[in-house]
Amino acid sequence: MRDTRDYDELLEYWVGWREVAKPMREQYARFVELANEGAGELGYANVGEMWRSAYDMSPAEFETESAKLWDQVKPLYDALHCHVRAELGDVYGEDKVPQDGPIPAHLLGNMWAQGWASLYDLVEPYPGVGDIDVDSTLKTKDFSPQEMVRSAENFYVSLGMPRLPDTFWERSMFSKPADRDVVCHASAWGLDGGDDLRIKMCINQTYDELRVIYHELGHNYYQGAYKDLPPLFQEAAHDGFHEAIGDTVVLSMTPGYLAEVGLVKDAADDPRAVINRQMQMALDGIAFLPFGKLIDEWRWKVFSGEITPDNYNQSWWDLRTKYQGITPAVERSEADFDPGSKFHIPANVPYSRYFLARILQFQFHRSLCQTAGHDGELHACSIYGSKEAGAKFYAMLEAGASQPWQDTLEAMTGQREMDATAIIDYFAPLMAYLEEQNEGRSCGW
């Protein structure tokens, strides 16, 4: 689905994948009953209320908070949607992609339309300008997996954080073993109460994987920082924090930083290259935000009984159209169970953490850049080498879950509320470009 541009072929994959979910429908309805029974025994009205109560505020306040954050970023998403829809209309024809309605869900290069990065070749603002070629450096200098991990460790150490323990290097899995099958999906582990930190990856010499390493070490540094707290507090301030730590560091992997550490030759930043990079980031991160929000919103309503089994699928598509501006290209009915085709729903994994992490990483980044004394556009800031920023950052990690997250957030950022305006600040160059491109178009759906 990432690679093909054949409308019918994409539709075949999209429909075929959703066949797997149909038999789950009755089982899921029964599962909801059982899960709610368990939540009731723990004193909650339903599972959705239980999930929303984990944020040091009332469930209703958390819903309001989520809605506020979405409203803050919606103008940027709407502008991106409008531009992508216009480009897809050029590729597939406006009969297949109407320019005044939702985008057919199978055309966005991803099985769930949750990330649009593979459409970059269709919407690249300035073709070929300013590509950051870290891959060739990794290959030319023949970086080993351990050297790539050491590069990430060096970033955290530059902030004043400690080096990873020797056991990390002895016990982590950096490469795919030759003698057995393993799950290569990257993950970070704080075993033995955080005294035994490890990552598990099958590392290849690519810039994408280098960024994943910087992200995973964020989990390890968090696990190591709060390990001396009582066990109940050995956790993130809330679940969105854990994912946001490494993502915050990845935002500091600017061309200037990459040049400083020898991963690229030239840090000169053509304004067109900035817009190209921001488009790549937005197709991944901004396109994800409405999806990140609606997954749990649908489940909150399912668990509360507002959505009943006889309208599971219709309500799913109502929310996807409302937030994402997408629609199925073929008729769906209540014989289908399209939510079940997304792993986190049958696996019952809460999803708000991913939405919140995408918000928090920019809020953290803006605050740390201010602490580091950065003067200039937010996207150009790297906190690499700033002990001042590092001290604030590490203090937040050490606090773990020992106090309400609002206190932890305020200590680092001066704000007691999550705030998505940092995303708007960061993507200001792209927003200006999108507004220019969308001039005269009919945006919205």
Solvent accessible surface area in square Angstrom, and as a share of the most:
residue,aa,sasa,rsa
1,M,46,0.21
2,R,172,0.63
3,D,127,0.66
4,T,29,0.17
5,R,68,0.25
6,D,71,0.37
7,Y,36,0.14
8,D,100,0.52
9,E,62,0.28
10,L,4,0.02
11,L,29,0.14
12,E,119,0.53
13,Y,87,0.33
14,W,3,0.01
15,V,41,0.23
16,G,40,0.38
17,W,115,0.40
18,R,2,0.01
19,E,83,0.37
20,V,84,0.49
21,A,0,0.00
22,K,72,0.30
23,P,100,0.63
24,M,50,0.22
25,R,35,0.13
26,E,146,0.65
27,Q,130,0.58
28,Y,9,0.03
29,A,20,0.16
30,R,128,0.47
31,F,67,0.28
32,V,12,0.07
33,E,100,0.45
34,L,89,0.44
35,A,21,0.17
36,N,35,0.18
37,E,104,0.47
38,G,32,0.31
39,A,2,0.02
40,G,41,0.40
41,E,144,0.65
42,L,126,0.63
43,G,68,0.65
44,Y,71,0.27
45,A,76,0.59
46,N,18,0.09
47,V,4,0.03
48,G,0,0.00
49,E,48,0.21
50,M,54,0.24
51,W,34,0.12
52,R,27,0.10
53,S,38,0.24
54,A,71,0.55
55,Y,9,0.03
56,D,77,0.40
57,M,41,0.18
58,S,49,0.32
59,P,32,0.20
60,A,69,0.54
61,E,97,0.43
62,F,1,0.01
63,E,74,0.33
64,T,94,0.55
65,E,16,0.07
66,S,4,0.02
67,A,44,0.34
68,K,62,0.26
69,L,0,0.00
70,W,12,0.04
71,D,93,0.48
72,Q,50,0.22
73,V,0,0.00
74,K,70,0.30
75,P,70,0.44
76,L,1,0.01
77,Y,0,0.00
78,D,35,0.18
79,A,11,0.08
80,L,0,0.00
81,H,0,0.00
82,C,2,0.01
83,H,3,0.01
84,V,0,0.00
85,R,2,0.01
86,A,12,0.10
87,E,38,0.17
88,L,2,0.01
89,G,3,0.03
90,D,113,0.58
91,V,66,0.38
92,Y,28,0.11
93,G,25,0.24
94,E,107,0.48
95,D,120,0.62
96,K,77,0.33
97,V,0,0.00
98,P,58,0.36
99,Q,46,0.20
100,D,103,0.53
101,G,10,0.09
102,P,34,0.21
103,I,0,0.00
104,P,8,0.05
105,A,1,0.01
106,H,0,0.00
107,L,2,0.01
108,L,0,0.00
109,G,6,0.05
110,N,35,0.18
111,M,32,0.15
112,W,57,0.20
113,A,0,0.00
114,Q,33,0.15
115,G,15,0.14
116,W,0,0.00
117,A,54,0.42
118,S,27,0.17
119,L,2,0.01
120,Y,32,0.12
121,D,99,0.51
122,L,43,0.22
123,V,6,0.03
124,E,39,0.17
125,P,17,0.11
126,Y,66,0.25
127,P,108,0.68
128,G,54,0.52
129,V,27,0.16
130,G,37,0.36
131,D,104,0.54
132,I,41,0.21
133,D,78,0.41
134,V,0,0.00
135,D,51,0.27
136,S,50,0.32
137,T,21,0.12
138,L,0,0.00
139,K,112,0.47
140,T,115,0.67
141,K,121,0.51
142,D,102,0.53
143,F,40,0.17
144,S,39,0.25
145,P,31,0.19
146,Q,85,0.38
147,E,89,0.40
148,M,1,0.00
149,V,0,0.00
150,R,97,0.35
151,S,17,0.11
152,A,0,0.00
153,E,0,0.00
154,N,57,0.29
155,F,0,0.00
156,Y,0,0.00
157,V,37,0.21
158,S,18,0.12
159,L,2,0.01
160,G,52,0.50
161,M,6,0.03
162,P,74,0.46
163,R,124,0.45
164,L,10,0.05
165,P,52,0.32
166,D,107,0.56
167,T,35,0.21
168,F,0,0.00
169,W,50,0.17
170,E,126,0.56
171,R,119,0.44
172,S,16,0.10
173,M,35,0.16
174,F,11,0.05
175,S,57,0.37
176,K,118,0.50
177,P,25,0.16
178,A,118,0.91
179,D,116,0.60
180,R,141,0.52
181,D,135,0.70
182,V,41,0.23
183,V,108,0.62
184,C,52,0.31
185,H,146,0.65
186,A,20,0.16
187,S,28,0.18
188,A,19,0.15
189,W,115,0.40
190,G,29,0.28
191,L,66,0.33
192,D,113,0.59
193,G,42,0.41
194,G,6,0.05
195,D,84,0.44
196,D,11,0.06
197,L,11,0.05
198,R,72,0.26
199,I,2,0.01
200,K,48,0.20
201,M,6,0.03
202,C,19,0.11
203,I,13,0.07
204,N,88,0.45
205,Q,49,0.22
206,T,40,0.23
207,Y,30,0.12
208,D,87,0.45
209,E,40,0.18
210,L,1,0.00
211,R,78,0.28
212,V,56,0.32
213,I,0,0.00
214,Y,0,0.00
215,H,30,0.13
216,E,13,0.06
217,L,0,0.00
218,G,0,0.00
219,H,22,0.10
220,N,0,0.00
221,Y,8,0.03
222,Y,0,0.00
223,Q,25,0.11
224,G,17,0.16
225,A,14,0.11
226,Y,15,0.06
227,K,68,0.29
228,D,126,0.65
229,L,44,0.22
230,P,75,0.47
231,P,113,0.71
232,L,166,0.82
233,F,79,0.33
234,Q,46,0.21
235,E,92,0.41
236,A,3,0.03
237,A,9,0.07
238,H,9,0.04
239,D,48,0.25
240,G,0,0.00
241,F,0,0.00
242,H,24,0.11
243,E,43,0.19
244,A,0,0.00
245,I,0,0.00
246,G,0,0.00
247,D,31,0.16
248,T,0,0.00
249,V,0,0.00
250,V,33,0.19
251,L,11,0.05
252,S,0,0.00
253,M,10,0.04
254,T,12,0.07
255,P,14,0.09
256,G,37,0.36
257,Y,6,0.02
258,L,0,0.00
259,A,29,0.22
260,E,125,0.56
261,V,53,0.30
262,G,31,0.30
263,L,3,0.02
264,V,22,0.13
265,K,208,0.88
266,D,101,0.52
267,A,39,0.30
268,A,80,0.62
269,D,61,0.32
270,D,46,0.24
271,P,102,0.64
272,R,112,0.41
273,A,4,0.03
274,V,11,0.06
275,I,25,0.13
276,N,4,0.02
277,R,47,0.17
278,Q,3,0.01
279,M,0,0.00
280,Q,84,0.38
281,M,63,0.28
282,A,0,0.00
283,L,0,0.00
284,D,69,0.36
285,G,16,0.15
286,I,2,0.01
287,A,0,0.00
288,F,7,0.03
289,L,1,0.00
290,P,0,0.00
291,F,0,0.00
292,G,0,0.00
293,K,15,0.07
294,L,0,0.00
295,I,0,0.00
296,D,2,0.01
297,E,17,0.08
298,W,0,0.00
299,R,0,0.00
300,W,18,0.06
301,K,57,0.24
302,V,5,0.03
303,F,5,0.02
304,S,63,0.41
305,G,43,0.42
306,E,118,0.53
307,I,9,0.05
308,T,57,0.33
309,P,67,0.42
310,D,107,0.55
311,N,54,0.28
312,Y,3,0.01
313,N,2,0.01
314,Q,105,0.47
315,S,13,0.08
316,W,4,0.01
317,W,14,0.05
318,D,76,0.39
319,L,11,0.06
320,R,2,0.01
321,T,39,0.22
322,K,120,0.51
323,Y,14,0.05
324,Q,0,0.00
325,G,0,0.00
326,I,0,0.00
327,T,43,0.25
328,P,26,0.16
329,A,40,0.31
330,V,53,0.30
331,E,165,0.74
332,R,38,0.14
333,S,55,0.36
334,E,56,0.25
335,A,73,0.57
336,D,11,0.06
337,F,1,0.00
338,D,2,0.01
339,P,0,0.00
340,G,2,0.02
341,S,4,0.03
342,K,12,0.05
343,F,134,0.56
344,H,31,0.14
345,I,0,0.00
346,P,55,0.35
347,A,45,0.35
348,N,37,0.19
349,V,37,0.21
350,P,32,0.20
351,Y,6,0.02
352,S,11,0.07
353,R,65,0.24
354,Y,57,0.22
355,F,3,0.01
356,L,0,0.00
357,A,3,0.02
358,R,62,0.22
359,I,0,0.00
360,L,0,0.00
361,Q,15,0.07
362,F,13,0.06
363,Q,1,0.00
364,F,0,0.00
365,H,1,0.00
366,R,41,0.15
367,S,12,0.08
368,L,1,0.00
369,C,3,0.02
370,Q,126,0.56
371,T,43,0.25
372,A,37,0.29
373,G,59,0.57
374,H,63,0.28
375,D,141,0.73
376,G,56,0.54
377,E,104,0.47
378,L,21,0.11
379,H,22,0.10
380,A,53,0.41
381,C,1,0.00
382,S,37,0.24
383,I,2,0.01
384,Y,64,0.24
385,G,39,0.38
386,S,15,0.10
387,K,115,0.49
388,E,111,0.50
389,A,0,0.00
390,G,1,0.01
391,A,65,0.51
392,K,84,0.36
393,F,0,0.00
394,Y,46,0.18
395,A,58,0.45
396,M,5,0.02
397,L,0,0.00
398,E,83,0.37
399,A,20,0.15
400,G,0,0.00
401,A,29,0.23
402,S,44,0.28
403,Q,68,0.30
404,P,62,0.39
405,W,1,0.00
406,Q,25,0.11
407,D,49,0.25
408,T,2,0.01
409,L,0,0.00
410,E,70,0.32
411,A,77,0.60
412,M,3,0.01
413,T,23,0.13
414,G,60,0.57
415,Q,60,0.26
416,R,109,0.40
417,E,101,0.45
418,M,0,0.00
419,D,18,0.09
420,A,0,0.00
421,T,52,0.30
422,A,0,0.00
423,I,1,0.00
424,I,60,0.30
425,D,69,0.36
426,Y,11,0.04
427,F,3,0.01
428,A,54,0.42
429,P,24,0.15
430,L,0,0.00
431,M,39,0.17
432,A,62,0.48
433,Y,19,0.07
434,L,0,0.00
435,E,99,0.44
436,E,121,0.54
437,Q,61,0.27
438,N,16,0.08
439,E,145,0.65
440,G,84,0.81
441,R,79,0.29
442,S,75,0.48
443,C,64,0.38
444,G,29,0.28
445,W,87,0.30
